Amino acid sequence: MIKSFNERQHRINNKRRTLLRYLRDESWSSLANLAGVVTLSEPAMFKTLCQMERDGFLLRHKVPELRMNLWGITPKGLLFAWDEDEVMENRPYFEPSKLSIVTIHHYLDIQRARLAAEHGGWSKWVPGNRLPKDIKKRPDAVATNPSGQRVAIEIERSIKTVKRYEAILSTYLQMIKQGDYAMVYYVCPDTAFAPRLSRLFQLIQAVPVVGERVPLTDKHRARFPVYALENWPPVVGGMGISVG
C-alpha cells in the first residue's frame, strides 16, 4: 500500500510539474487544453487544477461571455515551474485584467496546434508573444519539426485581403531567405476554411519587395503549406498542402 501511495503521489507531482512548465510558457489556458497536456480526462483535470488553485499555484478566471473558466499561473506557480538545476527566467504571470475577449479563442487554438505538434514529435515550441518584438513579422509560434527545421506557425481564423497576404508573404519570404525559417505553416481551426485559404494563395501572382512586384512561383508557395487543425501536424517529411 505504501509503495502504491508513493507511486501515485509521484505521478501526481509529475503532472503538476508538467502543467507548471507548460504554463510558464503559455501563462494561461483552458480545462480542455490542459487536460491534453497531461492526458487526463477533464473531470480528473478539473480536480487537479482545483488542488493547484488551493495551493496557490494557479488562478481561476471565469469568462461569462464565453461560458468557460481560464486557468493561469501565479507568481508562486512560476517560482515552482523551474527545476533547481535550471536557470530561472522572468516570465509573465496570469493577469486576467489584460485579457481581450476577442483573442481568447485564437490563443487557445494556438495551444491546440502546439499540443498536436508536440504529440507528433515537434519540439522547441515558442509562443509568438515570447519572440523578440523587433523582428520583421512575429508569427503565432515558432517550432522545430521532426526534420530539424525551424519553422513558423500562423493560426488563421479569419480571412485577410489579398493585398494584406501579399505583404505578409513578402516579409516571410525575406525571412526565409535570411534563414530565419524553413517555411511558414498556416493552420486553420475551421476545416472548411483551409482549402479556401489555399486557393486564395494560388491567386497571388506577385508580392511587393522594395517597391517592385516580384513574381510568386510554385516553389515560393510550397513554403506556405495550409493545414486544417484536425489534420495537423503533417507527417514526417510531408511538405505539401493538406486541406482535407
PyMOL commands that set and color helices and strands:
alter all, ss='L'
color gray80, all
select helices_A, chain A and resi 2-26+31-37+42-54+64-66+75-79+96-98+101-119+128-130+162-177+193-203+218-221+229-231
alter helices_A, ss='H'
color red, helices_A
select strands_A, chain A and resi 28-30+58-63+68-73+123-127+141-144+150-155+184-188+206-209+212-215+226-228
alter strands_A, ss='S'
color yellow, strands_A
deselect
rebuild
show_as cartoon
